[in-house]
Amino acid sequence: MKYLLATTLLTSCQFILAQETITITAVDGLEITADLYQKHSDAAPFIILFHQAGWSRGEYLEIAPKLNELGYNCLAVDLRSEGKINGISNQTASRAKKAGKKTSYWDAFPDIEAVVKYVKQSFKSERLIIWGSSYSSALVLKYAGDNPNDVDAVLAFAPGEYFKPEGFIHSSAKNITCPSFITSAKSEKSNWWKIHEVIQTSTKGFYVPATSGNHGSRALWGKFSDNEGYWKGVKEFLEGI
């Protein structure tokens, strides 16, 4: 598989906080756009960030730099589900539409596979973590269950059984062996609790806010008064793995 870099990545062990845009080629030839937030050496733990439906990598404009501060390098990815958020258009989805490719939630799964493979080949990270929002949070749980040796932890913000047949995500989640963390808005707990229950590890965690909370990774945005509870849950999980 051919992987194309849109820009030259920094190679020094000393990094300033920077964002670079790269492209990664999926198995069907579609170029996937992603923003690299690399503040640390290649050996630092790495988090791949996937957005919710109808949005873009812009979901993580505020979140990724904060994860940098916690010691992680990050890659915020445009999946082929079309949309725009925080002024950032989804370039992957635009290419997919022009090429006449399908852009359903499930059609984005090969994008996740390609990006994980790229990061594993291109970085020497001590830990690789995948993180999803809304529909992509269900997909990262599926990926972690289907590929138990590929990732070291998984975080899912508002997952659910968004796919058919019934129990599609459950059937993969029961095979997860890495640490997992699930959270959502308060009212959404019932969407994912059974998924959480079938994960057969002692390293799984969750957070349900006392407030109404918010859907997806945006729950961490500073504009929401209850974001600190979510951040506390995330930090405690990351520190424990």
Secondary structure, 3 states (H helix, E strand, C coil): CCCCCCCCCCCCCCCCCCEEEEEEECCCCCEEEEEEECCCCCCCCEEEEECCCCCCHHHHCCHHHHHHHCCCEEEEECCCCCCEECCEECHHHHHHHHCCCCCCCHHHHHHHHHHHHHHHHHCCCCCEEEEEECHHHHHHHHHHHHCCCCCCEEEEECCCCCCCCCCHHHHHHCCCCCCEEEECCHHHHHHHHHHHHHCCCCCEEEECCCCCCCCCHHHHCCCCCCHHHHHHHHHHHHHHC
